[in-house]
Amino acid sequence: MGIVFDNLILMKQIRLFVFIVFIFLGSFFSVAQTPVSFTTHKVRKGETLELIIDKYGIDEAQLKEYNPSVERFGIRRRMNLRIPVYSNQEKVVETERQVTTIDTLSFSLHEVAPKETKWRLAYQYKTTIKILDSLNPEIKEGLKIGQKIRIPQAAIQEVIPERDSLFNYYKVLPKEGFYRIEKKLGVDQATLDSLNPNLKETGLMAGMILKIPGEQSGDFIIENDLLVERVNLADSVFKKTDINLSLLLPFKVNEIEFDSIEDTKHQLQDRNLHTLSLDFYTGVLFALKQAKERGILVELNTFDTENSYAKLDEISDQLAATQTDFIVGPLIPANFDYVSNKKELIKIPKIAPLSSNPVVFRKNVYQSITRPATLRAKMYDYLERVIDSTQHVVIVADSLNRSIEKKLRAQFPWAISLRPEKGDYILPELADSLLIDSLPNKVILETQSFPLIANALSQFNAQNSAEREVQVFTTYRSNVYDNENLSRKMLGGIQFTYPVGFKPLDYSSDSEFIETYENLYGKPPNKESLRAYDLVMDLILRIAVAKDLESSLELGETQYRSNRFLYQPQTNGSYINSALFLLQHRGYEIFEIKE
């Protein structure tokens, strides 16, 4: 008992000490925040609380501390306010010559143009989104084309550029300083000052829009052209920590002759359903291991579909009697459709995991691979922004992609077409004659034929020189491009740019992940195992956070090692992943273009 008593005395002494320190620091802070003087401000027509505190460089609490009536009645016309002036703040004198902030009564009308956003207007007119909202309450939910809104007059307007892949834009959060921004985005104060000259005059202000380098944008997504923090489910509060997962893979174990070591070895060396299933399975196991480390226990039910409908009937009966949270697989679209059509499984979420080939969209069906049409639509939009009539456009499309060629010709009427030969190659002299030195050459390659891809990329890379600039794009990069004969050096030479649903690992930042995986399974993760890891980790975390998959869709876009997920609902109760990457090769590296 004596030990307990001593601990109680010690705890009381610690609490008393902490209380005294708290009182002292509180008093010190209060003294530090004491105004050195006051100025008077008479509220005029059209002024809001946000405009006033922004004008004098104080916060709302500081204004209300010396103006109690504001708390009760709000800001009213002709009200006289006491404005505190602090030692680290220059007093603002209300004369036209000395006021450096925006005159709250001087505003103009701006007609909203297509694709215009509030943050771009805030950037252009050197104001904040909060001030725009206060002057125009009707735009808080968003802008409408043709809408006329009030804009504070700035002495000099920022000339806001068209969307440029070299830059991104970020809205400063309340109480956010240079150090916190550098930690989040990787951009130091010197870089911010150079890209945002007005920072030296105003300092950081909550709501202001900053231009930042496109490559230094942290783990953010783009919404309405503005960087927004991506949701991190791993750091969220888990509402469900016991999850049941059913996995359907075509291991086809019954076809493996285990008595013949050489035959088995040969089968497992070839790329087939056996090896594909094993790679996918190890990715799932790795996800379950890491989920367990986060306190989530997953019961895994694994079924060998044997690529057989009879076996799928048997598995479906078992699944109907199981309380499973979701089903991953089968891998083959036809088999997936067969399972998703089972009435007894209609209430269970079923995820198509690996193939980009279309599946039948039924209730509770989730297509996790981004469709080619979504990728192409993104690329059409990107090309529209980065290519204009000052550039020379060449379209190379094979016979299977004439419809894509037609759409591109409509988008770029001045473009010329270079038709490949029957053997899927381009005549070198023809390529040389169609590319020019006087303008940047933008080549759009549309084919899934590897011989044509290899020939075209090699030739266009050879044409690139100090006198002739050649860049190559495609609206759809299929798995054909994964061929090891396409070197990163060649792709970097032509700054190959494309949309894709999968981003390769970055060995500098993912080295620990790769090493841990390799120690467990004897080889580094490949595309299929990474896909399995990302997909299953996302599904587990979504259910852990939201209790069920459908409710989790409100959480927005998620990203893991190499894959992103943003499920969009369809009219029949199914969902399609619309997330993607826009990638560009430069030198030996691959960069994401955040759009």
KOLKE-658953 format. One line per 10 residues: number of its first residue (from 1); their letters; for each residue x, y, z of C-alpha. Coordinates in Angstrom, 3 decimals. Layout:
// residues N
NUM	a	X:Y:Z  ...;
// end
This chain:
// residues 595
1	mgivfdnlil	0.000:0.000:0.000  2.925:2.312:0.676  3.990:2.159:-2.950  0.502:3.024:-4.135  0.344:5.925:-1.695  3.692:7.322:-2.903  2.479:7.101:-6.481  -0.688:9.008:-5.596  1.343:11.814:-3.965  3.660:11.912:-6.977;
11	mkqirlfvfi	0.722:12.108:-9.393  -0.818:15.020:-7.447  2.522:16.878:-7.520  2.816:16.340:-11.286  -0.724:17.587:-11.876  -0.059:20.697:-9.725  3.151:21.410:-11.639  1.428:20.984:-15.025  -1.390:23.297:-13.874  1.055:26.031:-12.799;
21	vfiflgsffs	2.977:25.738:-16.079  -0.293:25.912:-18.031  -1.356:29.082:-16.141  2.043:30.662:-16.718  2.114:29.858:-20.424  -1.477:31.025:-20.785  -0.615:34.338:-19.146  2.470:34.683:-21.306  0.465:33.969:-24.444  -2.159:36.522:-23.455;
31	vaqtpvsftt	0.487:39.179:-22.909  2.104:38.305:-26.244  -1.264:38.789:-27.948  -2.069:42.148:-26.344  -2.656:44.820:-29.014  -0.221:47.736:-29.103  -2.982:50.041:-30.341  -6.413:50.143:-31.954  -7.889:51.634:-35.078  -11.547:52.267:-35.856;
41	hkvrkgetle	-13.456:50.884:-38.767  -16.970:51.942:-39.764  -18.852:49.182:-41.533  -20.050:50.188:-44.953  -22.584:48.756:-47.356  -21.575:45.399:-48.799  -18.885:44.627:-46.218  -18.808:41.239:-44.532  -16.969:39.812:-41.542  -14.625:37.892:-43.841;
51	liidkygide	-13.718:40.995:-45.817  -12.950:43.005:-42.689  -10.732:40.449:-40.960  -8.973:39.756:-44.251  -8.407:43.486:-44.748  -6.775:44.026:-41.349  -4.893:40.738:-41.149  -6.578:39.523:-37.964  -8.735:36.498:-37.230  -12.403:36.310:-36.270;
61	aqlkeynpsv	-11.702:35.637:-32.570  -9.488:38.738:-32.305  -12.187:40.940:-33.835  -14.958:39.567:-31.604  -12.825:39.882:-28.456  -12.920:43.681:-28.714  -16.341:43.917:-30.343  -18.804:41.809:-28.283  -21.777:43.127:-30.268  -20.520:41.274:-33.363;
71	erfgirrrmn	-21.150:37.973:-31.587  -24.765:38.994:-30.883  -25.783:40.961:-33.964  -23.193:40.106:-36.622  -21.718:42.723:-38.976  -24.112:45.597:-39.675  -23.848:48.732:-41.775  -22.521:51.843:-39.935  -21.310:49.765:-36.986  -18.077:51.161:-35.460;
81	lripvysnqe	-15.531:48.438:-34.803  -12.366:48.506:-32.689  -9.613:46.889:-34.743  -6.659:45.599:-32.686  -3.154:46.251:-34.007  -0.410:43.906:-32.812  3.304:44.451:-32.531  4.128:42.217:-35.496  1.489:43.833:-37.682  1.509:47.164:-39.459;
91	kvveterqvt	-1.475:49.383:-38.689  -3.804:49.753:-41.661  -4.839:53.355:-42.249  -7.960:53.750:-44.394  -6.803:56.030:-47.125  -6.705:55.087:-50.781  -2.978:55.695:-50.855  -2.044:53.564:-47.833  -4.486:50.661:-47.862  -2.699:47.701:-49.415;
101	tidtlsfslh	-5.626:45.298:-49.182  -8.578:45.195:-51.557  -11.094:48.041:-51.202  -14.176:46.238:-49.918  -16.557:48.544:-51.761  -14.781:48.273:-55.109  -15.970:45.250:-56.970  -16.843:44.330:-60.509  -19.212:41.834:-62.044  -17.748:38.717:-63.599;
111	evapketkwr	-19.694:36.403:-65.883  -18.841:32.774:-65.208  -17.375:31.047:-68.251  -17.446:27.284:-68.974  -14.999:25.223:-66.882  -14.302:28.187:-64.559  -13.886:27.340:-60.886  -13.944:29.441:-57.704  -10.317:28.831:-56.907  -9.198:30.001:-60.345;
121	layqykttik	-11.178:33.226:-59.879  -9.654:33.652:-56.411  -6.192:33.188:-57.902  -6.855:35.533:-60.808  -8.271:38.361:-58.707  -5.874:37.984:-55.747  -8.597:37.120:-53.270  -9.810:34.027:-51.412  -12.655:31.584:-51.956  -14.087:32.617:-48.577;
131	ildslnpeik	-14.363:36.259:-49.685  -15.966:35.253:-52.989  -18.540:33.205:-51.066  -19.242:36.082:-48.667  -19.856:38.500:-51.557  -21.918:35.929:-53.442  -23.783:33.589:-51.046  -25.476:31.952:-54.021  -22.180:30.370:-55.205  -21.362:28.440:-52.039;
141	eglkigqkir	-22.585:25.263:-53.689  -20.686:26.013:-56.898  -20.631:28.207:-60.003  -23.058:28.133:-62.908  -22.173:29.084:-66.480  -23.400:32.583:-67.316  -23.871:33.506:-63.666  -22.798:37.086:-62.822  -20.928:37.346:-59.540  -19.238:40.150:-57.592;
151	ipqaaiqevi	-15.445:40.160:-57.660  -13.253:42.380:-55.412  -11.234:44.797:-57.489  -7.503:44.173:-57.336  -4.953:46.753:-58.440  -3.324:44.140:-60.639  -4.972:40.925:-61.741  -2.972:37.726:-61.859  -2.868:36.337:-65.367  -3.925:32.783:-64.678;
161	perdslfnyy	-2.518:30.375:-67.227  -4.381:27.596:-68.922  -4.013:24.303:-67.128  -0.347:23.425:-67.426  1.024:19.995:-66.552  4.133:21.723:-65.203  2.163:23.292:-62.331  -0.550:22.507:-59.820  -2.496:24.777:-57.484  -3.082:24.468:-53.743;
171	kvlpkegfyr	-5.441:26.266:-51.352  -3.823:27.317:-48.064  -5.617:25.935:-45.020  -6.263:27.926:-41.801  -3.159:28.274:-39.564  -1.011:26.621:-42.239  2.584:27.811:-42.450  5.475:27.271:-44.841  6.849:24.360:-42.805  3.594:22.401:-42.875;
181	iekklgvdqa	3.151:23.003:-46.617  6.683:21.779:-47.274  6.008:18.594:-45.271  2.775:17.962:-47.190  3.811:18.918:-50.710  7.607:18.852:-50.708  7.809:22.516:-51.779  10.049:24.869:-49.778  9.393:28.559:-49.100  11.944:29.765:-51.654;
191	tldslnpnlk	10.151:27.845:-54.429  6.758:29.147:-53.304  8.062:32.732:-53.237  9.480:32.417:-56.744  6.211:31.056:-58.193  3.951:33.362:-56.122  5.587:36.837:-55.969  2.713:38.347:-53.942  3.649:36.062:-51.012  6.470:38.410:-50.036;
201	etglmagmil	3.916:41.184:-49.531  1.005:39.313:-47.998  2.514:36.207:-46.417  0.427:33.041:-46.260  -3.304:33.620:-45.867  -5.954:30.980:-45.317  -7.848:30.423:-48.571  -5.202:31.910:-50.885  -4.259:29.866:-53.955  -0.613:28.933:-54.485;
211	kipgeqsgdf	1.036:27.788:-57.681  3.365:24.841:-57.070  5.531:22.641:-59.312  3.530:19.831:-60.896  5.981:17.154:-59.800  5.871:18.229:-56.140  2.279:17.686:-55.135  2.486:15.029:-52.426  -0.163:12.320:-52.227  -2.950:14.586:-53.474;
221	iiendllver	-5.667:14.284:-56.088  -6.983:16.913:-58.483  -10.555:18.129:-58.090  -11.682:21.077:-60.237  -8.001:21.666:-61.088  -7.120:22.078:-57.400  -4.993:19.774:-55.238  -7.083:17.987:-52.604  -5.792:15.596:-49.953  -6.518:11.972:-50.753;
231	vnladsvfkk	-8.417:9.978:-48.153  -6.187:7.550:-46.220  -8.350:4.713:-44.929  -5.449:3.124:-43.030  -5.417:6.114:-40.646  -9.192:6.081:-40.128  -11.172:4.708:-37.192  -12.215:1.094:-37.794  -15.847:0.209:-37.084  -15.478:-3.440:-38.084;
241	tdinlslllp	-12.379:-5.535:-37.445  -13.616:-9.042:-38.304  -14.054:-9.535:-42.050  -14.866:-12.569:-44.173  -13.407:-12.708:-47.699  -14.125:-15.318:-50.384  -11.540:-15.709:-53.148  -12.271:-17.597:-56.399  -9.190:-18.403:-58.509  -8.568:-20.863:-61.397;
251	fkvneiefds	-5.651:-22.711:-59.783  -6.635:-25.831:-61.802  -4.729:-27.949:-59.290  -6.354:-31.093:-60.710  -4.402:-30.584:-63.960  -0.978:-30.454:-62.323  0.913:-33.786:-62.391  2.653:-33.637:-59.049  4.305:-37.013:-59.668  6.331:-35.450:-62.470;
261	iedtkhqlqd	8.662:-32.833:-61.051  9.856:-31.680:-64.483  6.314:-31.279:-65.873  5.187:-29.379:-62.782  8.242:-27.124:-62.937  7.619:-26.442:-66.631  3.962:-25.586:-66.013  4.788:-23.185:-63.185  7.477:-21.447:-65.231  5.107:-20.653:-68.095;
271	rnlhtlsldf	2.651:-17.759:-67.859  -0.695:-19.516:-67.467  -3.700:-19.770:-65.150  -1.630:-21.626:-62.547  1.066:-18.954:-62.238  -1.405:-16.100:-62.615  -3.518:-17.467:-59.774  -0.491:-18.055:-57.541  0.794:-14.509:-58.076  -2.632:-13.073:-57.351;
281	ytgvlfalkq	-3.001:-15.310:-54.293  0.322:-14.194:-52.756  -0.731:-10.563:-53.200  -3.945:-11.323:-51.307  -2.031:-13.048:-48.503  0.315:-10.087:-48.181  -2.663:-7.724:-47.888  -4.186:-9.910:-45.167  -0.883:-9.941:-43.278  -0.660:-6.148:-43.282;
291	akergilvel	-4.351:-5.819:-42.365  -3.703:-8.035:-39.340  -0.873:-5.718:-38.264  -3.466:-2.912:-38.246  -5.789:-4.936:-36.019  -8.116:-6.276:-38.747  -8.680:-10.039:-38.767  -9.725:-11.465:-42.128  -11.075:-14.989:-42.560  -10.100:-16.128:-46.047;
301	ntfdtensya	-12.156:-18.720:-47.930  -10.219:-19.789:-51.037  -11.881:-21.780:-53.831  -10.290:-23.402:-56.882  -12.766:-22.752:-59.705  -10.904:-25.219:-61.984  -12.213:-23.012:-64.811  -15.339:-25.189:-64.725  -19.026:-24.208:-64.601  -19.846:-27.383:-62.671;
311	kldeisdqla	-17.301:-26.392:-60.034  -18.725:-22.861:-59.957  -22.184:-24.294:-59.203  -20.715:-26.196:-56.271  -18.836:-23.124:-54.981  -21.912:-20.891:-55.320  -23.916:-23.247:-53.093  -21.187:-23.046:-50.461  -20.994:-19.244:-50.695  -24.759:-18.891:-50.285;
321	atqtdfivgp	-24.450:-20.621:-46.912  -21.458:-18.498:-45.846  -21.602:-15.096:-44.164  -19.049:-13.508:-46.473  -18.532:-9.742:-46.789  -17.431:-9.842:-50.430  -16.348:-12.185:-53.221  -13.220:-11.540:-55.308  -13.258:-13.405:-58.619  -13.453:-15.465:-60.697;
331	lipanfdyvs	-10.658:-13.968:-62.806  -12.070:-14.921:-66.213  -14.952:-12.572:-67.232  -17.204:-15.386:-68.543  -16.835:-17.266:-65.255  -17.403:-14.080:-63.282  -20.646:-13.440:-65.178  -21.748:-17.011:-64.461  -21.301:-16.494:-60.706  -22.763:-12.963:-60.630;
341	nkkelikipk	-25.952:-14.321:-62.244  -26.623:-16.631:-59.290  -29.737:-15.367:-57.485  -28.560:-16.748:-54.167  -25.488:-14.456:-54.340  -27.218:-11.261:-55.439  -26.838:-9.498:-52.062  -23.093:-10.195:-51.792  -20.658:-7.688:-53.414  -18.783:-9.432:-56.237;
351	iaplssnpvv	-15.581:-7.828:-57.507  -14.195:-8.429:-61.020  -10.502:-8.258:-60.129  -8.110:-8.449:-63.055  -9.486:-8.262:-66.594  -10.338:-5.070:-68.453  -12.722:-7.047:-70.671  -16.321:-6.072:-69.920  -18.412:-8.038:-67.439  -22.205:-8.027:-67.196;
361	frknvyqsit	-23.248:-5.236:-64.853  -25.696:-6.611:-62.331  -26.639:-5.585:-58.805  -23.621:-5.653:-56.450  -21.143:-6.184:-59.278  -17.948:-4.089:-59.002  -15.707:-3.752:-62.059  -12.384:-2.850:-60.398  -10.370:-2.367:-63.607  -10.780:1.042:-65.232;
371	rpatlrakmy	-12.363:0.645:-68.671  -10.471:1.618:-71.859  -13.245:4.109:-72.721  -12.596:5.974:-69.452  -8.861:6.066:-70.138  -9.386:7.351:-73.679  -11.831:10.051:-72.529  -9.231:11.327:-70.065  -6.561:11.401:-72.752  -8.779:13.201:-75.273;
381	dylervidst	-9.339:15.910:-72.666  -5.615:16.130:-71.888  -4.603:16.314:-75.546  -7.150:19.098:-76.063  -5.300:21.169:-73.463  -1.688:20.514:-74.437  -1.901:20.496:-78.241  -2.824:23.501:-80.380  -2.446:24.642:-83.972  1.102:25.892:-83.330;
391	qhvvivadsl	2.180:22.252:-83.152  2.545:19.649:-85.891  0.270:16.642:-85.235  0.754:13.217:-86.811  -1.728:10.384:-86.167  -0.537:6.797:-86.619  -3.418:4.305:-86.423  -3.738:0.735:-87.692  -6.859:-0.677:-89.380  -8.392:-1.719:-86.022;
401	nrsiekklra	-8.282:1.848:-84.727  -9.832:3.817:-87.592  -12.664:5.066:-85.347  -10.083:6.479:-82.897  -8.233:8.099:-85.823  -11.490:9.680:-87.006  -12.180:11.158:-83.576  -8.644:12.538:-83.307  -8.882:14.078:-86.790  -12.089:15.814:-85.738;
411	qfpwaislrp	-10.336:17.088:-82.601  -7.241:18.248:-84.522  -8.369:19.096:-88.080  -4.883:20.179:-89.138  -3.381:16.775:-88.232  -2.012:14.439:-90.894  -2.332:10.636:-90.917  0.566:8.236:-91.310  -0.762:4.809:-92.276  1.431:1.790:-91.379;
421	ekgdyilpel	2.357:-0.829:-93.964  0.649:-4.243:-94.055  3.475:-5.857:-92.110  2.818:-3.466:-89.180  5.764:-1.133:-89.703  6.376:2.442:-90.849  8.560:3.315:-93.815  11.536:5.294:-92.394  11.610:7.729:-95.328  7.879:8.408:-94.885;
431	adsllidslp	8.273:9.146:-91.180  11.214:11.418:-91.936  9.306:13.359:-94.596  6.164:13.867:-92.452  7.997:15.165:-89.380  9.255:18.746:-89.509  11.920:20.860:-87.813  10.093:24.193:-87.567  7.369:23.088:-85.108  7.097:20.622:-82.204;
441	nkviletqsf	5.956:17.242:-83.550  3.162:15.591:-81.552  2.621:11.977:-82.619  -0.479:10.064:-81.467  0.002:6.301:-81.825  -3.113:4.089:-81.844  -2.417:0.369:-82.092  -2.225:-2.772:-79.936  0.117:-4.537:-82.359  3.489:-4.996:-80.677;
451	plianalsqf	5.500:-5.094:-83.964  4.020:-1.726:-84.959  4.505:-0.281:-81.461  8.160:-1.331:-81.350  8.850:-0.101:-84.891  7.060:3.243:-84.493  8.518:4.143:-81.106  12.017:3.242:-82.239  11.722:5.370:-85.393  10.231:8.399:-83.626;
461	naqnsaerev	12.896:8.218:-80.951  15.573:8.178:-83.669  13.966:11.271:-85.258  14.239:13.201:-81.989  17.242:15.545:-82.078  18.380:19.050:-81.197  16.798:20.268:-84.449  13.640:18.148:-84.359  11.368:17.703:-81.329  9.150:14.598:-81.290;
471	qvfttyrsnv	6.787:13.563:-78.510  4.549:10.475:-78.650  1.131:9.927:-77.011  -1.444:7.159:-77.014  -5.020:7.203:-75.770  -4.819:3.582:-74.611  -1.813:1.670:-73.339  -2.694:-2.015:-73.124  -0.614:-4.829:-71.609  1.151:-5.176:-74.974;
481	ydnenlsrkm	3.363:-2.264:-73.924  4.676:-4.287:-70.943  7.096:-6.058:-73.289  10.629:-5.854:-71.875  12.001:-4.963:-75.332  10.548:-1.457:-74.967  13.338:0.214:-73.028  12.762:3.084:-70.620  15.525:4.999:-72.352  13.636:4.925:-75.655;
491	lggiqftypv	10.281:5.797:-74.032  11.917:8.644:-72.119  13.477:10.009:-75.294  10.033:10.626:-76.805  8.383:11.587:-73.485  5.830:8.843:-74.058  2.551:9.955:-72.435  -0.545:7.829:-71.777  -3.442:7.100:-69.400  -3.388:3.848:-67.450;
501	gfkpldyssd	-4.989:2.156:-64.469  -1.707:0.812:-63.056  1.429:2.693:-62.022  4.763:0.820:-61.653  6.404:0.771:-58.245  8.902:3.474:-57.404  11.898:1.512:-56.163  13.257:4.466:-54.192  10.097:4.888:-52.083  8.751:1.303:-52.202;
511	sefietyenl	12.008:-0.525:-51.396  10.881:-1.651:-47.925  7.588:-3.001:-49.318  9.416:-4.878:-52.096  12.027:-6.317:-49.716  9.408:-7.546:-47.225  7.380:-9.176:-50.021  10.466:-10.806:-51.517  11.537:-12.239:-48.137  8.116:-13.847:-47.735;
521	ygkppnkesl	7.516:-15.208:-51.246  10.971:-15.527:-52.766  10.558:-12.980:-55.567  9.560:-9.300:-55.961  5.884:-8.482:-56.538  4.739:-8.409:-60.153  1.793:-6.608:-61.718  -0.743:-9.319:-60.770  0.369:-9.630:-57.145  0.411:-5.849:-56.752;
531	raydlvmdli	-3.062:-5.693:-58.220  -4.281:-8.305:-55.742  -2.615:-6.552:-52.818  -4.028:-3.116:-53.651  -7.508:-4.386:-54.500  -7.962:-6.548:-51.409  -6.362:-4.001:-49.073  -8.782:-1.377:-50.379  -11.798:-3.657:-49.933  -10.758:-4.647:-46.406;
541	lriavakdle	-10.144:-1.059:-45.287  -13.374:0.199:-46.856  -15.427:-2.356:-44.940  -13.405:-1.792:-41.753  -14.124:1.947:-41.909  -17.712:1.952:-43.249  -18.933:-1.552:-42.239  -20.115:-2.326:-45.775  -18.766:-1.761:-49.256  -21.599:0.373:-50.642;
551	sslelgetqy	-21.429:2.879:-47.751  -17.656:3.163:-48.189  -18.013:4.597:-51.695  -18.776:7.982:-50.150  -15.178:8.052:-48.887  -13.978:8.971:-52.387  -10.836:7.961:-54.265  -8.218:5.777:-52.592  -4.700:4.847:-53.654  -2.267:2.152:-52.600;
561	rsnrflyqpq	1.005:0.952:-54.133  0.154:0.840:-57.833  -3.634:1.132:-58.143  -6.390:3.646:-57.425  -10.066:3.078:-56.781  -12.992:5.420:-57.332  -16.191:3.459:-57.855  -18.987:5.187:-59.778  -22.554:3.845:-59.398  -24.448:2.629:-62.460;
571	tngsyinsal	-28.219:2.642:-62.904  -28.622:-1.098:-62.250  -26.889:-1.189:-58.858  -23.431:-2.026:-60.199  -20.240:0.016:-59.850  -17.290:0.835:-62.115  -13.831:1.991:-61.064  -13.024:5.271:-62.841  -9.660:6.042:-61.213  -6.547:6.273:-63.367;
581	fllqhrgyei	-3.035:7.665:-63.750  -1.769:9.983:-66.476  1.903:9.050:-66.865  4.838:10.433:-68.810  8.319:8.994:-69.373  11.196:11.449:-68.930  14.705:10.068:-69.148  14.659:6.804:-67.215  11.889:7.924:-64.850  8.083:7.819:-65.014;
591	feike	6.191:10.854:-63.708  2.525:11.324:-63.005  0.812:14.276:-64.645  -1.795:15.393:-62.128  -4.814:16.730:-63.980;
// end
